[in-house]
Structure formats: structure tokens, C-alpha cells
């Protein structure tokens, strides 16, 4: 299950480098609208 974080959070890249599946808020909105 992904961790949803604000787009501007500086830790997003750090978490991705640690192989944590991070979904930014803007990506989550797009994902939700597409019905997936």
C-alpha cells in the first residue's frame, strides 16, 4: 500500500530512494479520478 504525502514534502525523494512506494497527493487525485 502506498504512502500518500503532500507534493512539496522534501522527504519524497528520500523515501523513493529507500524503495518506499510514495504517491504524491496530486498523483493520488489523478489515480482516484480514473477509477482505478
N, C-alpha and C positions, 0 to 999 in steps of 0.2 A: 504494500500500500504506500503510495507516495506521501511525502510530507509537503503540505501546501504552505508556501511562505510568501510574504509581500515581495513584489518585484524588486524593490530598492534595497532589500536586505543584503548587506555586504557578504554575508556568510553563504550565499547561494553557490558561488563558485567553489568555495572551500568544501562544502558538503558534496558537491558533484565530484570533486577530486577524490573524495573519500568513498566514492561509489554509493552514495546515498541518492536514491531516486527523489529528486526535488521537482515539484511542479509549482511554478510561479502562479500568483493569483490570476494574471491575465491569461495564461495558458489554461488554467482551470475553467475560466469563464468560457473560452472557446470550446473546450472539451465538452462542457455541460450543454452548450447550445447545439452541438452536433448530435446529441442524443446518444453518446457512447456510454 
